[in-house]
């Protein structure tokens, strides 16, 4: 598959597994899982195409796993805008986490903090390089915000870690944020 086709298919998979499974006739099972055979049929793709996208995704957005019932299933690791319980368990975060975003959003973020918008959680990175890569998807200069995750946890905020290492929380109030370097 050409890179452009892989990106296009990854976006369709994201739509099917994170935002509009009903548009593809899919029903997310507990944990956000969909049987692979149903998924392939719904998207009209081959297993090789699925495996190419899953293996080649630099953000490891998707997981394929065989259940105790012997059925292989696929899911998006996070970023859902449809109701789903990913069965994540709260865990203590590292001292600092990071969030990359557009510098144009900084005033709003300083006023209201980081909010999940239409998604289930705010996504945070364990390192500044990853946060900068994530933030570069936005237009304009990138800023990396430092989140005082330990203080948040000490104050009762819960954190979860998805299968691909992304840290998730419901919101990050402004008092826990520090603006970092701008690109």
VOGU-3710 file (C-alpha; in Angstrom, 3 decimals, decimal comma):
1> xxxxxxxxxx> 0,000/0,000/0,000  1,159/3,512/-0,745  1,550/5,890/2,193  -1,360/8,056/1,019  -3,658/5,003/0,906  -2,531/3,914/4,367  -3,361/7,362/5,784  -6,735/7,369/4,043  -7,590/3,916/5,383  -6,412/4,856/8,884
11> xxxxxxxxxx> -8,808/7,816/8,842  -11,689/5,532/7,781  -10,765/3,120/10,563  -10,731/5,988/13,043  -14,186/7,061/11,906  -15,486/3,502/12,222  -13,893/2,709/15,588  -13,912/6,104/17,336  -16,606/8,371/15,964  -19,307/6,746/13,833
21> xxxxxxxxxx> -19,373/2,944/14,079  -23,091/2,972/13,242  -22,292/4,541/9,856  -20,490/1,285/9,042  -23,098/-0,965/10,659  -20,763/-1,730/13,560  -21,536/-2,017/17,252  -18,664/-1,472/19,676  -18,476/-4,232/22,251  -17,344/-3,686/25,839
31> xxxxxxxxxx> -13,888/-2,168/25,773  -14,514/-0,669/22,318  -13,782/-3,951/20,527  -15,179/-5,104/17,174  -14,675/-8,628/15,779  -12,067/-8,397/13,017  -14,192/-10,333/10,501  -17,109/-7,914/10,998  -14,759/-4,938/10,754  -13,162/-6,144/7,513
41> xxxxxxxxxx> -16,581/-6,770/5,949  -17,957/-3,397/7,092  -15,018/-1,454/5,642  -14,585/-3,716/2,602  -10,881/-4,214/3,277  -8,548/-7,186/3,499  -6,816/-8,507/6,580  -3,493/-7,527/5,028  -4,689/-3,923/4,717  -5,806/-3,894/8,360
51> xxxxxxxxxx> -2,485/-5,345/9,492  -0,551/-2,794/7,412  -2,360/0,139/9,047  -2,109/-1,287/12,579  1,601/-2,127/12,257  2,537/1,086/10,463  0,672/3,573/12,637  3,314/5,700/14,366  0,887/6,603/17,165  -0,265/3,010/17,661
61> xxxxxxxxxx> -3,908/4,077/17,474  -5,231/0,539/17,040  -4,907/-2,816/18,750  -5,793/-6,253/17,395  -6,164/-8,928/20,034  -7,523/-12,450/20,326  -10,131/-12,817/23,057  -10,541/-15,729/25,452  -13,313/-16,917/23,123  -10,791/-17,288/20,266
71> xxxxxxxxxx> -12,234/-14,376/18,286  -9,853/-11,694/17,057  -11,021/-8,147/17,677  -9,804/-4,660/16,797  -10,249/-1,372/18,625  -9,024/2,189/18,734  -6,935/2,722/21,863  -8,452/6,118/22,719  -9,933/9,266/21,200  -13,549/8,136/20,984
81> xxxxxxxxxx> -16,367/10,626/20,613  -19,030/7,914/20,961  -19,881/6,390/24,333  -17,527/3,518/25,124  -15,934/2,103/28,251  -12,347/1,236/27,369  -12,007/-0,609/30,698  -9,016/1,503/31,666  -7,898/1,428/35,298  -6,852/4,633/37,034
91> xxxxxxxxxx> -3,157/4,757/37,875  -0,708/7,258/39,319  0,789/9,467/36,606  4,400/10,544/36,325  5,320/13,857/37,943  4,957/15,785/34,671  2,919/15,224/31,527  2,793/17,305/28,363  0,254/18,581/25,869  1,124/19,962/22,449
101> xxxxxxxxxx> -1,201/22,472/20,859  -1,355/25,544/18,677  0,035/28,748/20,155  -3,181/30,405/18,981  -5,112/28,363/21,576  -2,920/29,437/24,501  -5,084/32,336/25,774  -8,195/30,166/25,807  -6,348/27,307/27,513  -4,940/29,649/30,150
111> xxxxxxxxxx> -8,504/30,817/30,873  -10,310/27,466/30,905  -7,640/24,760/31,062  -7,612/21,715/28,790  -11,045/20,263/28,111  -11,952/17,050/26,383  -14,350/18,704/23,914  -16,281/15,910/22,140  -13,902/13,170/23,253  -13,873/11,091/26,403
121> xxxxxxxxxx> -10,602/12,440/27,759  -7,850/15,003/27,392  -4,809/13,337/25,824  -1,399/13,906/27,397  2,083/12,742/26,448  4,827/11,408/28,679  7,520/13,421/26,850  7,873/16,768/25,122  8,901/15,323/21,743  5,667/13,362/21,450
131> xxxxxxxxxx> 3,630/16,352/22,632  5,339/18,531/20,015  4,540/15,994/17,255  0,898/15,877/18,360  0,690/19,666/18,496  2,187/20,003/15,028  -1,068/18,689/13,551  -2,536/22,115/14,339  -1,905/25,151/12,169  0,698/27,683/13,217
141> xxxxxxxxxx> 3,425/27,612/15,854  3,325/24,760/18,364  3,484/25,213/22,097  4,076/22,415/24,588  2,243/22,791/27,876  3,616/21,149/31,004  0,991/19,532/33,220  1,674/19,142/36,941  0,190/15,663/36,939  1,364/14,786/40,433
151> xxxxxxxxxx> -0,384/17,821/41,925  -3,525/16,973/39,979  -3,452/13,380/41,236  -2,794/14,580/44,778  -5,904/16,760/44,428  -8,041/13,792/43,373  -7,921/13,902/39,572  -7,776/10,467/37,947  -5,369/9,435/35,202  -5,471/6,462/32,851
161> xxxxxxxxxx> -2,861/5,106/30,459  -4,041/3,678/27,159  -2,469/0,678/25,458  -0,266/2,930/23,327  1,097/4,961/26,247  -1,138/8,029/25,922  -2,147/9,450/29,304  -5,803/10,367/29,670  -7,717/12,505/32,166  -11,129/14,188/32,213
171> xxxxxxxxxx> -9,784/17,759/32,161  -6,726/19,762/33,167  -7,668/22,891/35,123  -5,576/25,924/34,204  -3,800/26,085/37,574  -1,969/22,834/36,738  -0,549/24,139/33,434  2,691/25,874/32,548  3,443/27,067/29,022  6,629/25,562/27,666
181> xxx> 8,671/26,230/24,564  7,160/27,494/21,367  8,331/26,354/17,922
//
